[in-house]
């Protein structure tokens, strides 16, 4: 059984920062990529950032230069450092195993609200 647990969401003013964490537990191995996604009310879920086991990253254009994804293999944790937050970043943020044997597992999500 694999479980992903996100944390670190909350309410922040525009221009502020938050760091999200995604901790994986269970029989985790052969994970080749992890991603952060978000879903705002009335919108489709979208990819925000992605990191491979080799450390390669890619970002949605809307967050480039403001968000940074990183991982700690020893802790089975992926982070999303978010800066210069905007009201349009308001969404539920999810982490997902994007590659490997457990591809497709989602966390439960954490709410990020950015006030103007």
Buried (B, 14 or more C-beta within 10 A) or exposed (E): EBEBBBEBBEEBEEEBEBBBBBBBEEEBEEBBBBBBBBBBEEEEBEBBBBBBBEEEEEBBEEBEEBBBBBBEEEEBBBBBBBBEBBEEBBBBBBBBBBBBEBBEBBBEBBEBBBEE
